[in-house]
Amino acid sequence: MDIGGSNDKRPGTKKEKRLGVNEILHVAAWNVISIGNKESEPVEEIKIKGIHVAVISETKKKRKGTKMIGNYTMLYSGVSQKTQAQSGVALIIDHKWTSRITNYSFVNDRIINVRLKSNRGHVTIIGVYTSEDGREEETRRFYKLQKKKR
């Protein structure tokens, strides 16, 4: 989340100082269409791009949990072990921000969220993977569940 609006992403630029920005959190979203046992591939890409938190959708991972991958932590939420692999969402967070996690929750196989402590308060990142086109019943159930949570 670069609120400075400057093309110069180095911390401490004049515009960032003027706006009171003292840290930048780079967030990205990526639909991987099945991550399997290849978690290191998106982590390498995230590292190259300088992303701090990535929301990964359609992981097709089963169960819920956390996993260390190098200097990154992956929080993932998927279907039960007995269900055919489908949907799934994950957050991949670099080590600088992993230590700032104050709370996280696995809502279901399509929604996960994390709350991070920043220098100026808290940031909540919600990872959502909605139903695919053509799955009307699944889409109705998804949105019905969202209305209940309000």
GUZA-394363 format. One record per residue: chain; y, x, z of N, C-alpha, C, O in turn; residue number from 1; residue in one letter. Coordinates in steps of 0.1 Angstrom, whole numbers. Layout:
GUZA-394363
['A'; [Y; X; Z]; [Y; X; Z]; [Y; X; Z]; [Y; X; Z]; NUM; 'A'];
...
END
This chain:
GUZA-394363
['A'; [-12; 8; 0]; [0; 0; 0]; [12; 9; 0]; [16; 14; 11]; 1; 'M'];
['A'; [18; 11; -11]; [30; 19; -12]; [42; 10; -13]; [45; 4; -23]; 2; 'D'];
['A'; [49; 9; -2]; [61; 1; -1]; [73; 8; -5]; [84; 2; -5]; 3; 'I'];
['A'; [72; 21; -7]; [84; 29; -11]; [89; 27; -25]; [101; 28; -27]; 4; 'G'];
['A'; [80; 23; -34]; [84; 20; -48]; [88; 33; -56]; [92; 32; -67]; 5; 'G'];
['A'; [85; 44; -50]; [89; 57; -57]; [77; 62; -65]; [65; 60; -60]; 6; 'S'];
['A'; [79; 68; -76]; [68; 75; -83]; [63; 87; -77]; [52; 92; -79]; 7; 'N'];
['A'; [72; 93; -68]; [68; 105; -61]; [61; 101; -48]; [67; 95; -39]; 8; 'D'];
['A'; [48; 103; -48]; [39; 99; -37]; [38; 109; -25]; [31; 106; -15]; 9; 'K'];
['A'; [46; 120; -26]; [45; 129; -15]; [52; 123; -2]; [63; 118; -3]; 10; 'R'];
['A'; [45; 125; 9]; [52; 120; 21]; [65; 127; 24]; [66; 139; 22]; 11; 'P'];
['A'; [75; 119; 28]; [87; 125; 32]; [98; 126; 21]; [108; 133; 23]; 12; 'G'];
['A'; [95; 119; 10]; [106; 118; 0]; [118; 111; 5]; [117; 104; 15]; 13; 'T'];
['A'; [129; 113; -1]; [142; 107; 3]; [141; 92; 4]; [145; 86; 14]; 14; 'K'];
['A'; [135; 86; -6]; [134; 71; -6]; [125; 66; 5]; [129; 56; 12]; 15; 'K'];
['A'; [114; 73; 8]; [105; 69; 18]; [112; 70; 32]; [111; 61; 40]; 16; 'E'];
['A'; [119; 81; 34]; [126; 83; 46]; [137; 72; 48]; [139; 67; 59]; 17; 'K'];
['A'; [144; 69; 38]; [154; 59; 38]; [149; 45; 42]; [155; 37; 49]; 18; 'R'];
['A'; [137; 42; 36]; [130; 29; 39]; [122; 29; 52]; [117; 18; 56]; 19; 'L'];
['A'; [121; 40; 59]; [114; 41; 71]; [99; 42; 70]; [91; 39; 79]; 20; 'G'];
['A'; [95; 46; 58]; [81; 48; 55]; [76; 61; 61]; [82; 72; 57]; 21; 'V'];
['A'; [67; 62; 70]; [62; 74; 75]; [47; 77; 72]; [42; 87; 76]; 22; 'N'];
['A'; [40; 67; 66]; [27; 69; 62]; [24; 59; 51]; [29; 48; 51]; 23; 'E'];
['A'; [15; 63; 42]; [11; 54; 31]; [-4; 52; 31]; [-11; 61; 33]; 24; 'I'];
['A'; [-8; 39; 29]; [-22; 35; 29]; [-25; 31; 15]; [-19; 20; 10]; 25; 'L'];
['A'; [-33; 38; 7]; [-37; 34; -6]; [-49; 26; -6]; [-60; 30; -1]; 26; 'H'];
['A'; [-48; 14; -11]; [-60; 4; -11]; [-63; 1; -25]; [-54; -1; -34]; 27; 'V'];
['A'; [-76; -1; -28]; [-81; -4; -41]; [-92; -14; -40]; [-98; -16; -30]; 28; 'A'];
['A'; [-94; -21; -51]; [-106; -31; -52]; [-114; -27; -64]; [-109; -23; -75]; 29; 'A'];
['A'; [-127; -28; -63]; [-136; -24; -74]; [-149; -33; -74]; [-155; -34; -63]; 30; 'W'];
['A'; [-152; -39; -85]; [-164; -46; -86]; [-174; -37; -93]; [-173; -33; -104]; 31; 'N'];
['A'; [-184; -33; -85]; [-194; -23; -90]; [-206; -28; -97]; [-214; -21; -103]; 32; 'V'];
['A'; [-209; -41; -95]; [-220; -48; -101]; [-233; -40; -97]; [-240; -36; -106]; 33; 'I'];
['A'; [-236; -40; -84]; [-247; -34; -78]; [-245; -19; -75]; [-243; -11; -84]; 34; 'S'];
['A'; [-246; -17; -62]; [-243; -3; -57]; [-257; 4; -54]; [-258; 16; -55]; 35; 'I'];
['A'; [-267; -4; -51]; [-280; 2; -48]; [-279; 14; -38]; [-273; 13; -28]; 36; 'G'];
['A'; [-286; 25; -42]; [-285; 37; -33]; [-276; 47; -39]; [-277; 59; -36]; 37; 'N'];
['A'; [-266; 42; -46]; [-256; 51; -53]; [-243; 51; -46]; [-232; 51; -53]; 38; 'K'];
['A'; [-242; 49; -33]; [-230; 48; -26]; [-221; 60; -28]; [-208; 59; -27]; 39; 'E'];
['A'; [-227; 72; -30]; [-219; 84; -32]; [-210; 84; -45]; [-200; 91; -45]; 40; 'S'];
['A'; [-214; 76; -55]; [-207; 76; -67]; [-193; 70; -65]; [-183; 76; -69]; 41; 'E'];
['A'; [-192; 58; -60]; [-178; 52; -57]; [-170; 61; -47]; [-158; 62; -49]; 42; 'P'];
['A'; [-177; 67; -38]; [-170; 75; -28]; [-163; 87; -35]; [-152; 91; -32]; 43; 'V'];
['A'; [-170; 94; -44]; [-165; 105; -52]; [-153; 100; -60]; [-142; 107; -60]; 44; 'E'];
['A'; [-153; 89; -66]; [-142; 84; -74]; [-130; 80; -65]; [-119; 83; -69]; 45; 'E'];
['A'; [-133; 74; -54]; [-123; 71; -44]; [-116; 84; -39]; [-103; 84; -38]; 46; 'I'];
['A'; [-123; 94; -37]; [-118; 107; -32]; [-109; 113; -43]; [-98; 117; -40]; 47; 'K'];
['A'; [-113; 113; -56]; [-105; 118; -67]; [-92; 110; -68]; [-82; 117; -71]; 48; 'I'];
['A'; [-92; 97; -67]; [-80; 89; -68]; [-71; 89; -56]; [-60; 84; -57]; 49; 'K'];
['A'; [-76; 94; -45]; [-67; 95; -33]; [-66; 81; -26]; [-56; 78; -20]; 50; 'G'];
['A'; [-77; 73; -27]; [-77; 60; -21]; [-82; 61; -6]; [-91; 69; -3]; 51; 'I'];
['A'; [-75; 54; 3]; [-79; 54; 17]; [-89; 43; 20]; [-98; 46; 28]; 52; 'H'];
['A'; [-87; 32; 15]; [-96; 20; 17]; [-99; 14; 4]; [-90; 10; -4]; 53; 'V'];
['A'; [-112; 12; 1]; [-116; 5; -11]; [-124; -7; -8]; [-134; -6; 0]; 54; 'A'];
['A'; [-121; -18; -14]; [-129; -31; -13]; [-138; -31; -24]; [-134; -30; -36]; 55; 'V'];
['A'; [-151; -31; -21]; [-162; -30; -32]; [-169; -43; -32]; [-174; -48; -22]; 56; 'I'];
['A'; [-169; -50; -44]; [-175; -63; -45]; [-187; -62; -54]; [-189; -53; -61]; 57; 'S'];
['A'; [-196; -72; -52]; [-208; -74; -59]; [-217; -62; -57]; [-223; -56; -66]; 58; 'E'];
['A'; [-219; -58; -44]; [-227; -46; -41]; [-242; -49; -42]; [-249; -40; -45]; 59; 'T'];
['A'; [-245; -61; -40]; [-260; -65; -40]; [-268; -58; -29]; [-280; -57; -30]; 60; 'K'];
['A'; [-260; -53; -19]; [-267; -47; -7]; [-273; -59; 2]; [-267; -69; 2]; 61; 'K'];
['A'; [-283; -56; 9]; [-289; -65; 18]; [-285; -62; 32]; [-283; -50; 35]; 62; 'K'];
['A'; [-284; -72; 41]; [-281; -71; 55]; [-266; -67; 57]; [-258; -65; 47]; 63; 'R'];
['A'; [-263; -65; 69]; [-249; -60; 73]; [-250; -47; 81]; [-260; -45; 87]; 64; 'K'];
['A'; [-240; -39; 80]; [-240; -27; 88]; [-229; -17; 84]; [-220; -20; 76]; 65; 'G'];
['A'; [-231; -5; 89]; [-222; 6; 87]; [-230; 18; 82]; [-241; 20; 86]; 66; 'T'];
['A'; [-224; 26; 75]; [-230; 38; 70]; [-220; 49; 67]; [-210; 47; 61]; 67; 'K'];
['A'; [-223; 61; 72]; [-215; 73; 69]; [-219; 79; 56]; [-231; 81; 53]; 68; 'M'];
['A'; [-209; 82; 47]; [-211; 88; 34]; [-201; 99; 33]; [-189; 97; 30]; 69; 'I'];
['A'; [-205; 111; 37]; [-196; 122; 37]; [-185; 120; 48]; [-188; 117; 59]; 70; 'G'];
['A'; [-172; 121; 43]; [-161; 118; 52]; [-156; 104; 51]; [-145; 101; 55]; 71; 'N'];
['A'; [-165; 95; 47]; [-161; 81; 45]; [-171; 72; 53]; [-182; 76; 56]; 72; 'Y'];
['A'; [-166; 61; 58]; [-174; 51; 64]; [-175; 38; 55]; [-165; 34; 50]; 73; 'T'];
['A'; [-187; 33; 53]; [-189; 21; 46]; [-193; 10; 55]; [-203; 11; 62]; 74; 'M'];
['A'; [-185; -1; 55]; [-189; -13; 62]; [-194; -22; 51]; [-187; -24; 41]; 75; 'L'];
['A'; [-205; -28; 53]; [-211; -37; 42]; [-217; -50; 48]; [-222; -50; 59]; 76; 'Y'];
['A'; [-216; -60; 40]; [-221; -73; 43]; [-228; -79; 31]; [-222; -81; 21]; 77; 'S'];
['A'; [-241; -82; 33]; [-248; -88; 22]; [-258; -99; 26]; [-257; -104; 37]; 78; 'G'];
['A'; [-267; -103; 17]; [-276; -113; 20]; [-287; -108; 29]; [-288; -96; 32]; 79; 'V'];
['A'; [-295; -118; 34]; [-306; -114; 43]; [-316; -106; 36]; [-317; -106; 24]; 80; 'S'];
['A'; [-325; -99; 43]; [-335; -90; 37]; [-345; -98; 29]; [-350; -93; 19]; 81; 'Q'];
['A'; [-347; -111; 32]; [-357; -119; 25]; [-351; -126; 12]; [-359; -131; 4]; 82; 'K'];
['A'; [-338; -125; 11]; [-332; -131; -1]; [-331; -121; -12]; [-329; -109; -10]; 83; 'T'];
['A'; [-332; -127; -25]; [-330; -118; -36]; [-316; -112; -36]; [-306; -118; -33]; 84; 'Q'];
['A'; [-315; -99; -40]; [-302; -92; -39]; [-292; -99; -48]; [-295; -101; -60]; 85; 'A'];
['A'; [-281; -102; -42]; [-270; -108; -49]; [-257; -107; -41]; [-258; -103; -30]; 86; 'Q'];
['A'; [-246; -110; -47]; [-233; -109; -41]; [-231; -96; -33]; [-235; -86; -38]; 87; 'S'];
['A'; [-225; -97; -21]; [-223; -85; -13]; [-209; -80; -14]; [-204; -79; -25]; 88; 'G'];
['A'; [-204; -75; -3]; [-190; -69; -3]; [-190; -58; 7]; [-198; -58; 17]; 89; 'V'];
['A'; [-182; -48; 5]; [-182; -36; 13]; [-167; -31; 14]; [-159; -33; 5]; 90; 'A'];
['A'; [-164; -23; 24]; [-152; -16; 26]; [-156; -1; 27]; [-164; 2; 36]; 91; 'L'];
['A'; [-150; 7; 20]; [-152; 22; 21]; [-139; 28; 26]; [-128; 26; 20]; 92; 'I'];
['A'; [-139; 34; 38]; [-127; 39; 45]; [-128; 53; 47]; [-138; 58; 52]; 93; 'I'];
['A'; [-117; 61; 44]; [-118; 75; 46]; [-116; 79; 61]; [-112; 70; 69]; 94; 'D'];
['A'; [-120; 91; 64]; [-120; 95; 78]; [-107; 94; 85]; [-107; 91; 97]; 95; 'H'];
['A'; [-96; 96; 79]; [-83; 95; 85]; [-81; 81; 91]; [-75; 79; 102]; 96; 'K'];
['A'; [-86; 71; 84]; [-84; 57; 88]; [-96; 51; 96]; [-94; 42; 103]; 97; 'W'];
['A'; [-107; 57; 95]; [-119; 53; 102]; [-116; 53; 117]; [-120; 44; 125]; 98; 'T'];
['A'; [-110; 64; 121]; [-107; 65; 136]; [-97; 55; 141]; [-95; 53; 153]; 99; 'S'];
['A'; [-90; 48; 131]; [-80; 38; 135]; [-85; 24; 134]; [-77; 14; 136]; 100; 'R'];
['A'; [-98; 22; 132]; [-103; 9; 132]; [-103; 3; 146]; [-108; 8; 155]; 101; 'I'];
['A'; [-96; -9; 147]; [-96; -15; 160]; [-105; -27; 161]; [-110; -31; 171]; 102; 'T'];
['A'; [-109; -33; 149]; [-118; -44; 148]; [-123; -46; 134]; [-116; -43; 124]; 103; 'N'];
['A'; [-135; -51; 133]; [-140; -55; 119]; [-150; -66; 121]; [-156; -67; 132]; 104; 'Y'];
['A'; [-152; -74; 111]; [-162; -85; 111]; [-168; -87; 98]; [-162; -86; 87]; 105; 'S'];
['A'; [-181; -91; 99]; [-188; -95; 87]; [-189; -110; 87]; [-197; -116; 94]; 106; 'F'];
['A'; [-180; -117; 79]; [-180; -131; 79]; [-192; -137; 73]; [-199; -145; 79]; 107; 'V'];
['A'; [-196; -132; 61]; [-208; -136; 54]; [-210; -126; 43]; [-204; -115; 43]; 108; 'N'];
['A'; [-219; -129; 34]; [-222; -120; 23]; [-211; -118; 13]; [-212; -110; 4]; 109; 'D'];
['A'; [-200; -126; 14]; [-189; -125; 5]; [-176; -121; 11]; [-166; -120; 4]; 110; 'R'];
['A'; [-175; -121; 24]; [-162; -118; 31]; [-165; -108; 42]; [-174; -109; 50]; 111; 'I'];
['A'; [-156; -98; 43]; [-156; -88; 53]; [-142; -84; 56]; [-133; -85; 47]; 112; 'I'];
['A'; [-138; -81; 68]; [-125; -77; 71]; [-124; -66; 82]; [-134; -64; 90]; 113; 'N'];
['A'; [-114; -58; 81]; [-112; -47; 90]; [-97; -47; 95]; [-88; -50; 87]; 114; 'V'];
['A'; [-95; -44; 107]; [-81; -42; 112]; [-79; -28; 116]; [-87; -22; 124]; 115; 'R'];
['A'; [-68; -22; 111]; [-65; -8; 113]; [-52; -6; 120]; [-42; -14; 118]; 116; 'L'];
['A'; [-51; 4; 129]; [-39; 7; 136]; [-31; 17; 127]; [-36; 27; 123]; 117; 'K'];
['A'; [-18; 13; 125]; [-10; 22; 117]; [2; 27; 126]; [2; 22; 138]; 118; 'S'];
['A'; [10; 36; 121]; [21; 40; 130]; [31; 29; 133]; [39; 31; 143]; 119; 'N'];
['A'; [31; 19; 125]; [41; 8; 127]; [35; -5; 131]; [41; -15; 129]; 120; 'R'];
['A'; [23; -5; 136]; [16; -18; 140]; [2; -18; 135]; [-5; -8; 136]; 121; 'G'];
['A'; [-3; -29; 130]; [-16; -31; 125]; [-16; -36; 110]; [-7; -42; 106]; 122; 'H'];
['A'; [-27; -33; 103]; [-29; -37; 90]; [-43; -43; 89]; [-53; -37; 94]; 123; 'V'];
['A'; [-44; -55; 84]; [-57; -62; 82]; [-60; -62; 67]; [-52; -67; 59]; 124; 'T'];
['A'; [-72; -58; 64]; [-77; -58; 50]; [-89; -67; 50]; [-99; -65; 57]; 125; 'I'];
['A'; [-88; -77; 41]; [-99; -86; 39]; [-105; -84; 25]; [-98; -85; 15]; 126; 'I'];
['A'; [-118; -81; 25]; [-126; -80; 13]; [-133; -93; 9]; [-140; -98; 17]; 127; 'G'];
['A'; [-130; -98; -3]; [-136; -111; -7]; [-142; -109; -20]; [-137; -103; -30]; 128; 'V'];
['A'; [-154; -115; -22]; [-161; -116; -35]; [-164; -130; -37]; [-173; -136; -31]; 129; 'Y'];
['A'; [-157; -137; -46]; [-159; -151; -49]; [-170; -153; -59]; [-175; -143; -65]; 130; 'T'];
['A'; [-175; -165; -60]; [-186; -168; -69]; [-182; -166; -83]; [-171; -166; -87]; 131; 'S'];
['A'; [-193; -164; -91]; [-191; -161; -105]; [-188; -174; -113]; [-191; -185; -108]; 132; 'E'];
['A'; [-182; -173; -125]; [-180; -185; -133]; [-194; -191; -136]; [-204; -184; -138]; 133; 'D'];
['A'; [-194; -204; -137]; [-206; -211; -141]; [-215; -215; -129]; [-225; -222; -131]; 134; 'G'];
['A'; [-211; -212; -117]; [-219; -215; -105]; [-210; -225; -96]; [-205; -221; -86]; 135; 'R'];
['A'; [-209; -237; -102]; [-200; -247; -95]; [-204; -250; -81]; [-195; -251; -72]; 136; 'E'];
['A'; [-217; -252; -79]; [-221; -256; -65]; [-218; -245; -55]; [-214; -247; -44]; 137; 'E'];
['A'; [-221; -232; -59]; [-219; -221; -50]; [-204; -220; -48]; [-199; -216; -37]; 138; 'E'];
['A'; [-196; -222; -58]; [-181; -221; -57]; [-176; -232; -47]; [-167; -229; -39]; 139; 'T'];
['A'; [-181; -244; -48]; [-177; -255; -39]; [-181; -251; -25]; [-172; -253; -16]; 140; 'R'];
['A'; [-193; -246; -23]; [-197; -242; -9]; [-187; -231; -4]; [-183; -231; 8]; 141; 'R'];
['A'; [-184; -221; -12]; [-175; -210; -8]; [-162; -215; -4]; [-157; -212; 7]; 142; 'F'];
['A'; [-155; -224; -12]; [-142; -229; -8]; [-143; -239; 4]; [-133; -240; 11]; 143; 'Y'];
['A'; [-153; -246; 5]; [-155; -255; 16]; [-156; -247; 29]; [-149; -251; 39]; 144; 'K'];
['A'; [-163; -236; 29]; [-164; -227; 41]; [-150; -222; 44]; [-147; -220; 56]; 145; 'L'];
['A'; [-142; -218; 34]; [-129; -213; 37]; [-119; -223; 43]; [-112; -219; 52]; 146; 'Q'];
['A'; [-120; -235; 39]; [-112; -246; 45]; [-116; -248; 59]; [-107; -251; 67]; 147; 'K'];
['A'; [-128; -247; 63]; [-133; -249; 77]; [-127; -238; 86]; [-124; -241; 97]; 148; 'K'];
['A'; [-125; -226; 81]; [-121; -215; 89]; [-106; -215; 92]; [-101; -207; 100]; 149; 'K'];
['A'; [-98; -223; 85]; [-84; -224; 87]; [-80; -230; 100]; [-68; -231; 103]; 150; 'R'];
END
